[in-house]
Amino acid sequence: MGKAVGYLRLMRPVNCLMMGIAVIVGATIASPHDLGISWLNLVYGFVTGFALTGASMAINDYYDREIDAVNEPNRPIPSGLIKPREALAFAFVLTAIGFAAAYLTNIFCLVVAIFAWLVFVAYTTVGKRSGLPGNFLVSTCVAVPFIYGSAAIVNKVELNVLVFASIAFLSNTGREVTKGIADVKGDEMQGVKTLAVRYGQKNAAITATMFYLLAVLLSPIPWLLRLVSFWFIPLVAVTDFGLVASSLLLLKDYSRENARKIKNIILIWFIIGLLAFVAGAIG
């Protein structure tokens, strides 16, 4: 029983659930009217997102086992509950399940799934300490599930999904840079080359703001191209206002404490923006 709990903790079920749901959200944004017809593809898509995220978490803990032995000794591997080789074997099984579900959906989904898995492995093995390139890898992992959802439901990437994925990529990159400001002391000690470590907190705040504002600039495109309904407008307006306000607050005060608050608030704007695209697709 303890071993089973260890494997469950290793895969971070909450994270897995969120990625599975993100795939379904991507499908909803792409073509809400096809959800009932293609429900089996949604099931496969959820399984792919869930399993590959679990595999990624296991691989992450395998590579971080020495650091976790100091910082997180109660995690499954450093605590001795799961052996490192067992974690890799578990990751292999989850990866096989994820790829199999993707293959059963369509070839396009399999290609997207393999790409997403490679991106996360690249982040885990070499990207974590690279600063901005690592931020880009994380943001790619955030954006891909929505693209996968579109591929699962209509076997292509719809334009409104592509716009949303781009906004998610940009806003999450801004958040990752902001997170670097909040974690600057620890990152400096561990040799993580974030923008805040390399160029200072002020320059990092300016860069984060640029990414937030680029996301805002993309947001009117779905409405201008008539890809969404009127219900998209009020929610995306809240998101845009929130991102602009958060950017101004970060530029005014780029201390570690304020950056920590801003990165948490950004998640709220991201969720509202997601709801804007869903409402615009359904309405």
C-alpha positions as CSV (number, residue, x, y, z in Angstrom):
1,M,0.0,0.0,0.0
2,G,2.8,2.4,0.9
3,K,4.5,1.7,-2.5
4,A,1.3,2.5,-4.3
5,V,0.9,5.7,-2.5
6,G,4.5,6.5,-3.4
7,Y,3.9,6.0,-7.1
8,L,0.7,8.2,-6.8
9,R,2.7,11.0,-5.1
10,L,5.5,10.6,-7.7
11,M,3.1,11.4,-10.6
12,R,1.4,14.4,-8.9
13,P,-2.2,13.5,-9.7
14,V,-3.5,17.1,-9.4
15,N,-1.0,18.2,-12.1
16,C,-2.0,15.2,-14.2
17,L,-5.7,16.1,-13.8
18,M,-5.1,19.7,-14.8
19,M,-3.3,18.7,-18.0
20,G,-6.1,16.2,-18.9
21,I,-8.7,18.9,-18.4
22,A,-6.6,21.4,-20.5
23,V,-6.8,18.9,-23.4
24,I,-10.6,18.9,-23.1
25,V,-10.7,22.7,-22.9
26,G,-8.7,22.9,-26.1
27,A,-11.2,20.6,-27.8
28,T,-14.1,22.7,-26.5
29,I,-12.5,25.9,-27.8
30,A,-11.8,24.2,-31.2
31,S,-15.3,22.8,-31.8
32,P,-17.8,22.5,-29.0
33,H,-20.4,21.0,-31.3
34,D,-18.3,18.0,-32.0
35,L,-17.7,17.0,-28.3
36,G,-20.6,14.6,-28.2
37,I,-19.7,13.0,-31.5
38,S,-16.0,12.5,-30.8
39,W,-16.3,11.7,-27.0
40,L,-14.0,8.7,-27.3
41,N,-11.2,11.0,-28.7
42,L,-11.7,13.2,-25.6
43,V,-11.3,10.2,-23.4
44,Y,-8.1,9.3,-25.2
45,G,-6.9,12.9,-25.1
46,F,-7.5,13.1,-21.3
47,V,-5.6,9.8,-20.8
48,T,-2.7,11.2,-22.9
49,G,-2.5,14.4,-21.0
50,F,-2.8,12.7,-17.6
51,A,-0.3,9.9,-18.3
52,L,2.4,12.0,-20.0
53,T,2.2,14.5,-17.2
54,G,2.7,11.8,-14.7
55,A,5.6,10.4,-16.6
56,S,7.2,13.9,-16.7
57,M,6.8,14.3,-13.0
58,A,8.5,11.0,-12.4
59,I,11.4,11.9,-14.7
60,N,11.7,15.3,-13.0
61,D,11.9,13.7,-9.5
62,Y,14.5,11.2,-10.8
63,Y,16.8,14.0,-12.0
64,D,16.2,16.1,-8.9
65,R,16.7,13.3,-6.4
66,E,20.0,14.7,-5.0
67,I,18.5,18.2,-4.6
68,D,15.3,16.8,-3.1
69,A,17.4,14.8,-0.6
70,V,18.2,18.2,0.9
71,N,15.2,20.4,0.1
72,E,12.4,17.8,0.0
73,P,13.5,14.7,1.9
74,N,10.0,13.4,2.2
75,R,9.4,12.9,-1.5
76,P,9.1,9.3,-2.7
77,I,12.6,8.9,-4.1
78,P,14.8,10.6,-1.4
79,S,12.6,9.0,1.4
80,G,13.5,5.6,0.0
81,L,9.8,4.7,-0.7
82,I,10.5,4.5,-4.5
83,K,13.9,3.6,-5.9
84,P,15.3,5.7,-8.7
85,R,15.2,2.8,-11.2
86,E,11.6,2.2,-10.2
87,A,10.7,5.8,-10.9
88,L,12.2,5.6,-14.4
89,A,10.4,2.3,-15.1
90,F,7.1,3.9,-13.9
91,A,7.8,6.9,-16.2
92,F,8.3,4.5,-19.1
93,V,5.0,2.7,-18.4
94,L,3.1,6.0,-18.2
95,T,4.8,7.3,-21.4
96,A,3.7,4.1,-23.2
97,I,0.1,4.6,-22.0
98,G,0.1,8.2,-23.1
99,F,1.6,7.5,-26.6
100,A,-0.8,4.5,-27.1
101,A,-3.8,6.7,-26.3
102,A,-2.5,9.4,-28.7
103,Y,-2.0,6.8,-31.4
104,L,-5.6,5.6,-30.9
105,T,-6.8,9.2,-31.5
106,N,-4.9,10.0,-34.7
107,I,-1.4,10.3,-36.0
108,F,-1.4,14.1,-35.6
109,C,-2.1,13.7,-31.9
110,L,0.8,11.1,-31.6
111,V,3.2,13.6,-33.2
112,V,2.0,16.4,-30.8
113,A,2.3,14.0,-27.8
114,I,5.9,13.0,-28.7
115,F,6.8,16.6,-29.2
116,A,5.4,17.6,-25.8
117,W,7.2,14.8,-24.1
118,L,10.5,15.7,-25.7
119,V,10.1,19.3,-24.6
120,F,9.6,18.4,-21.0
121,V,12.5,16.0,-21.0
122,A,14.7,18.8,-22.5
123,Y,13.5,21.1,-19.7
124,T,14.2,18.6,-17.0
125,T,17.6,17.5,-18.2
126,V,19.2,20.8,-19.5
127,G,16.7,23.6,-19.5
128,K,16.1,24.2,-15.8
129,R,19.2,26.2,-15.2
130,S,19.2,28.0,-18.5
131,G,17.0,30.9,-17.6
132,L,14.9,32.3,-20.4
133,P,15.2,29.2,-22.7
134,G,14.0,27.1,-19.8
135,N,11.1,29.6,-19.4
136,F,10.2,29.0,-23.0
137,L,10.2,25.3,-22.6
138,V,7.8,25.5,-19.6
139,S,5.5,27.8,-21.5
140,T,5.5,25.4,-24.4
141,C,4.4,22.6,-22.0
142,V,1.5,24.9,-20.9
143,A,0.4,25.7,-24.4
144,V,0.6,22.3,-26.0
145,P,-2.4,20.6,-24.3
146,F,-4.8,23.1,-25.8
147,I,-3.3,22.4,-29.3
148,Y,-3.6,18.7,-28.6
149,G,-7.2,19.1,-27.7
150,S,-7.9,20.7,-31.1
151,A,-6.0,18.0,-32.9
152,A,-8.0,15.3,-31.0
153,I,-11.4,16.8,-31.9
154,V,-10.9,18.1,-35.5
155,N,-7.5,16.6,-36.5
156,K,-6.1,20.1,-37.0
157,V,-5.3,23.3,-35.0
158,E,-8.1,25.8,-35.2
159,L,-7.1,29.4,-35.4
160,N,-8.8,30.5,-32.2
161,V,-7.0,27.6,-30.3
162,L,-3.7,28.7,-31.9
163,V,-4.3,32.3,-30.7
164,F,-5.2,31.1,-27.2
165,A,-2.1,28.8,-27.1
166,S,0.1,31.8,-28.1
167,I,-1.4,34.0,-25.4
168,A,-0.9,31.2,-22.9
169,F,2.7,30.9,-24.0
170,L,3.4,34.6,-23.7
171,S,1.6,35.2,-20.4
172,N,3.2,32.1,-18.8
173,T,6.7,33.2,-20.0
174,G,6.1,36.5,-18.3
175,R,5.0,34.7,-15.2
176,E,8.1,32.5,-15.3
177,V,10.3,35.6,-15.6
178,T,8.4,37.1,-12.7
179,K,8.9,33.9,-10.7
180,G,12.7,34.3,-11.3
181,I,12.5,37.7,-9.6
182,A,10.8,36.1,-6.6
183,D,13.3,33.3,-6.4
184,V,16.4,35.3,-7.3
185,K,18.4,34.5,-4.1
186,G,17.9,30.8,-4.2
187,D,18.5,30.7,-8.0
188,E,21.7,32.6,-7.6
189,M,23.0,30.1,-5.0
190,Q,22.1,27.1,-7.2
191,G,23.5,28.6,-10.4
192,V,20.2,29.0,-12.2
193,K,20.7,31.7,-14.9
194,T,17.4,33.5,-14.8
195,L,17.0,37.0,-16.2
196,A,16.8,38.4,-12.7
197,V,20.1,36.7,-11.8
198,R,22.0,37.6,-14.9
199,Y,20.6,41.2,-15.6
200,G,19.0,42.3,-12.4
201,Q,15.4,42.4,-11.1
202,K,14.5,45.7,-12.9
203,N,15.4,44.3,-16.3
204,A,13.6,41.1,-15.5
205,A,10.5,43.1,-14.6
206,I,10.7,45.0,-17.9
207,T,11.0,41.7,-19.8
208,A,8.1,40.1,-18.0
209,T,6.0,43.2,-18.8
210,M,6.8,42.9,-22.5
211,F,5.5,39.3,-22.5
212,Y,2.3,40.3,-20.6
213,L,1.6,43.1,-23.0
214,L,2.3,41.0,-26.1
215,A,-0.3,38.6,-24.8
216,V,-2.7,41.5,-24.4
217,L,-2.1,42.7,-28.0
218,L,-3.0,39.2,-29.3
219,S,-6.3,39.0,-27.4
220,P,-8.5,41.0,-29.8
221,I,-7.6,38.8,-32.8
222,P,-10.3,36.1,-32.3
223,W,-13.0,38.8,-32.1
224,L,-11.7,40.8,-35.0
225,L,-11.6,37.6,-37.2
226,R,-15.1,36.6,-35.9
227,L,-13.8,33.4,-34.4
228,V,-15.7,33.9,-31.1
229,S,-19.0,35.2,-30.0
230,F,-19.8,38.4,-28.1
231,W,-19.4,36.6,-24.7
232,F,-15.7,36.5,-25.3
233,I,-15.4,40.3,-24.9
234,P,-16.2,41.0,-21.3
235,L,-14.1,38.2,-19.9
236,V,-11.1,38.9,-22.1
237,A,-11.4,42.6,-21.2
238,V,-11.0,41.7,-17.5
239,T,-8.0,39.5,-18.4
240,D,-6.3,42.3,-20.4
241,F,-7.0,44.9,-17.6
242,G,-5.5,42.5,-15.1
243,L,-2.4,41.8,-17.1
244,V,-1.8,45.5,-17.7
245,A,-2.4,46.5,-14.1
246,S,-0.1,43.6,-12.9
247,S,2.6,44.8,-15.3
248,L,2.4,48.3,-13.9
249,L,2.6,47.1,-10.4
250,L,5.6,45.0,-11.1
251,L,7.4,47.8,-12.9
252,K,6.7,50.1,-9.9
253,D,7.9,47.6,-7.3
254,Y,10.1,44.7,-8.6
255,S,11.0,43.4,-5.1
256,R,11.0,39.7,-4.4
257,E,7.9,40.0,-2.2
258,N,5.9,41.9,-4.8
259,A,7.0,39.6,-7.6
260,R,5.8,36.7,-5.6
261,K,2.3,38.3,-5.3
262,I,2.2,39.2,-8.9
263,K,3.0,35.7,-10.2
264,N,0.1,34.3,-8.1
265,I,-2.3,37.0,-9.3
266,I,-1.3,36.3,-13.0
267,L,-2.8,32.8,-12.6
268,I,-6.2,34.4,-11.9
269,W,-6.0,36.4,-15.1
270,F,-5.0,33.3,-17.0
271,I,-8.0,31.3,-15.8
272,I,-10.4,34.2,-16.7
273,G,-8.8,34.4,-20.1
274,L,-9.3,30.7,-20.5
275,L,-13.0,31.1,-19.6
276,A,-13.2,33.9,-22.2
277,F,-12.2,31.6,-25.0
278,V,-14.5,28.8,-23.8
279,A,-17.5,31.3,-23.5
280,G,-16.6,32.7,-26.9
281,A,-16.6,29.2,-28.5
282,I,-19.8,28.0,-26.8
283,G,-21.8,31.2,-27.0
